[in-house]
Amino acid sequence: MSTALATTTREIRLASRPVGRPSSDNFELAESPLPALEDGQILVRNLFMSVDPYMRGRMNDVKSYSAPFAVGKALDGGAVGEVIASRSSVHKEGDVVVHSLGWREYAVVDGAAATPARTDLAPASAFLGALGMTGLTAYSGLLKVAEFKPGDAVFVSGAAGAVGSLVGQIAKAMGASRVIGSAGSPAKVARLLELGFDAAFDYHDGPVLEQLKKAAGPAGIDVYFDNVGGEHLEAALAVLNVGGRVAMCGAIAQYNSTEPTPAPHNLMQAIGKQLTLRGFLVGGQRQHAAEFAEKMSGWLADGTVRYDETIVDGLENAPQAFMDLLDGANTGKMLVRLLPGGHN
């Protein structure tokens, strides 16, 4: 598309704050004028945008680590796109960059806030997943937060999701004695076994504790990477060995709750077992980005790590993709492909 035509952009706005599970009524498709480029800025035609569980928290009007989305304004989040006009000395037309102004087809971005996507290494979409924030979350959460060491037995919840599937594969690559994953369907369980997990179970098939004990065996587990919270965290506390570590990445089981959710009933086990439970945000792990990028590029190149994507076409379908994500409809990274001219 000619840059002369890119004077407006379609975008998804937050129409109202969800109570419990979001619905289509909470979102609005609108059109907005694009501001003229200033020095240092670039105009990006977004190719893919990310929908992520953390966005649910930003839809609430509560103080948190990231400012809440504003009602009546466009949402934002990870996106990768092509520079179609530039007044930046860093990025030129034709470059592919990653930035944080997703949920729209075109974005005016400060050049300093965009990072190059090395599409010679992997497709553009991978820089929102395995080679992007998702991959850094998995890598740093396992190796830096949970302090994984070779020989550890690792349990990952939400293991067929974008982060969890990478955690398990990284653990195997780094010498885990056993990697166990939980997921929400037989197909996802089968996929985890294809990706090299030693054991996997469908949490719908029975109590998580019983299934985890069976999968872990008498050796127990040393590391739990928590994407789910709730029953999964309680089960992991029961099966963790003395000195075990928990990386608390997410609690998707609780994101749509309208009432306070109970803490694990067995939290006292953390005392006797001398467990370490550490919550983390990927924003606090950026010092590991260069190390991660080098490792992950190599793993992807030699096939040690593989990644899945669930792709939904069209900006207008982004709200449904987000709602489906919260319901576990994705395998791997959930992405929205933004099509030229807004046509399906």
N, C-alpha and C positions, 0 to 999 in steps of 0.2 A: 504493500500500500504506500502511496506517496505520502511524504511527511506533511504536504500541504493539506491533505484530507484529515490528518490526525489533530483536529482542533477540539474535539470532545472525546470523552471516554464513557463507556458504560461501566457501572460499578455496582457493587452490592452494598447496601446500607443496612445498619441495624435499625429496624422499624420500631421495635419495642423489646424490652428485656424479658427473656424467657423465665417462666416459673416451672421448674422441673425440666422435662425433656423439651428442647426447642421444637418449634413448629414453623411451617412456612410463613405464617403470619408475622413472625419475628424479623423477617427479612424483606427488603425492597430492592428491586432492580430499577436503577435510575441512570440518568445521563448527566454528566457534569462537564463544564468547559475546562480545557487544559490551559494552565497559565503559560505565558511566554517563557522561554528558557532564559535564565539568568546565567551570568558567568559561573562556570564550574558545574553547571547542571547538564543532565542528559535526558532525552526523551526515549523511553523504552517501550517497545511493544511486547507485552508479556506473552510468553509461550506456554508456560505452566505456572500454576499457583498451588500452594500447599494448603490443605486443611488439617488441623492438628488438635488433639484433645485439649491442650492448654487454652485454646480459644474459648472454650465453654466458660471458664472462670472469668475471662475478661468481659463476658456479656453481663455479668452481675455488677451492680454499682457498689463495689466494696473495695477497700484499700488492699492492695496486694503488691507483689513484686513488679507488676507491670500495670500501667494505667488502664482502667476499664475502657471498653469501646464506648463511644458517645452515640446516643440515640439520634438518628437522623443524619449521621455521618457515615462515610465509607469505612468498612472494616479494613484491617490490614493484616499482613502475614507474609511469609516467605514466597518469593516469586523468582522466576528466571526468565529473562527475555533478551531481545535483540535491540541494541542501540540503533535508533533510526534518525536521530539528530543529536549533535553534541556541541556543547560549549565548554567541554572539559578537556584539560590537557592529558588526562589519564585514560579516558575512554574515547574511542573513535567509532564512527558509524560502522555497523556490521559486527561489532564486538558482542559477545553474549555475556551477560552479567547477572549476578544474584543480588537481590535487594529485598526490602521488607514491605513494599507497597503492592501486595497482592490484592485479590478481590476486585480487580479492575483490569480492563484490557490494555490501557496505556497508562504510563506513570511518568511524571517529571520527578527525577531523582537527583539528589546531590551526588556528584561524582565520587566524593569521598565515602559515601554510604553504600556504594556498589562494589562488589568484588568480582573479578573475572571468573568465568566458568571455563575450565580447560576442556573444551569439547573435543580436543584431540585425544583425551584420556577416556572420556565416557560421554554418553549422550547428555544433553542439557538437563533433562529431568533428574539425572542422578545427583545433581548438585543441590537438590532439595531433599535428597534421601541419603543414600549410602555415602556420598562424598560431601554431604552438607551437614546441617545442624543435627539431623537425625543420626548420622554416623558418628559425629562427635559426641553426642549424648551417650550412645552405646559404648563407645571406646573409653571415654573418660569415666563414665559411671562404673564400668566394670573394673578398669585397671587402676584408676586414681581414687575413686570414692570407695569402692568395695575392696580395694587393694588385693585384687586377685593375684594368686601365685600358682605356678604350675603344680598340678596334682590336686587342686581344689575341685570339689564337686559343686556344680552350679545349678541352681533352679531359676528359671525365668518365667514370670507370668506375662500374659498377653504376648506370648512368644511368637505368634505368627504376624504380629504387627510390625510396623516399620522399624522401631527400635529393638524390640525383643528378638526378632529374627537375626539381626546383626549381632546382638549380645551373645547369643548361643554360638554363632559361627566364630566370632572372635575368641571366645573361651576355648573352643576346640583348637583353633589355630595356635593359641598360646599354651596349650598343654593341659587342659582340664582333664581330670580323671573320668568325669561323667558330666553330661549336660542333659538336663531335664527341662521340658517346656510344657506349659499348659496353654490350651487354646479353646475356641468355642464351637468347633465343628469337626466331624470326622475328616473332612477334606483338609482342614488346616493341620490336624494332627499328622496326616499322611505327608503333608508338605514339610513339616518340621523334620520328620525322619529322612526325607529326601535331602534336606539341607545339612544332615549330619548329626542331628540331635540323637543322643543315645536312647532316650525314652521321651514319650510325650503322651498326654492324656487330655480328654475332653472334659472340662470341668462340669458339664451338664450330666455326666455319667454317674455321678455320685459325690459324696463329700470330698472336698479337696484334700483334707488331711489323710483320708484313707488311700486315695490314689497317689498322693505324694510319697507316703510311707512305702507303698508297694514299689514305686518307681525308683526310689532312693536306695531301698534295701537297708541292711544293717549299717552300711557305711555312712548313712545320713548325708547332709549337705553342709558345705562350708560357706557358700555365698548365695544370697538370694537377691536377684534383681527385680524390684517390685514396680510393676506398671499398673497394678490393679487395686491393691489395698484390700480391706475387708477380710473375707474368709481366707483369701490366699495368704495374706500377711500372717494371720493367726496360725495357719497350718505350717508356714515356713518357720515360725518361732518354735514350734513344737519339734521340728525335725532338724533344725540347725544344730551343729556340733558346738562344743565348747570353743569359744573364741571366734564364732561365726560372725560374718559381716553382712549387713543389709544395705544396699543402695536403693534409696527411696526416690524413684523417678516420677511416679504418677500413681493416681488412685482413681482410675476411670470408673470403677464400680460405684463411686460416690459422687461423681460430678453433677448428676442430675437430681441428687437427693434434695428434698425440700425440708426434711427434718434432720437434726443432728445425727450423725452416724456414730455408733458405739466404737470405742477403741477395741483392739484385740483383748479378749478376756484373759489371755495368758501372758500379758506383757511382762509380768514378774519373772518369766523365764529368762528375760534378758539379764537379770541380775545373776542368777545362779550359773548361767552359761557364759557370763562375761561377754555378751554380744555387743556389737557396735551397730547402731542404726543411724545412718547419715542421709539426710535429705540433701538434694542438690538441684541446681539449675544449670543448664548448659551455658548460660551467660557467664557463670563463674568458672568455666573450664576453658576459656578461649586461649589461655597460655599453652594449651596442649594441641592447638589446631595444626601447627606445622608438622609436628610428630605424627599426629593422626593422619593427615593428608598423605604423607609419605608411606605409612604402613598400609592404609586402605587402598591406595592406588596400586601397590604391589599385589595385595590380596585379590583385588578385582582382576588384575591383569593375568594372574596365574590360575584363577578359578577357585582359590581358597575360600573366597566369600562370594556368594551370589545374592541378588536382591530381587524382590518382587515389587510390582507396582499395580495398583488398581486405578485405572484412568477413567475419568468421567469427562465427556466432551461438553463444552459450552459454559460460559460464565453464568448463564441463567440457571444452570443446574448445580452451581456450587453450594447453595444452601442444603439441597438434598444430599449432596456428597458429604457434607459435614455431619448432617443428622445420621446418615448411614454409618459414618465412621464411629460415632458414639454408640451405635448399635452393633459394632463389630462386623460390618459387612465387607470390610477390606481384608485382603491378604497383602502384607507388605505396606508400602507407602501409598496413601490415598492422595491422588493428584487430580487437578482439574486442568484439562487442556483448553487453552483459549484460542479460538479459531479466528483467522483473519476476517474482519468485517462483521464478526458476531454471528456468522451463519453456521448452522450444523450441517 
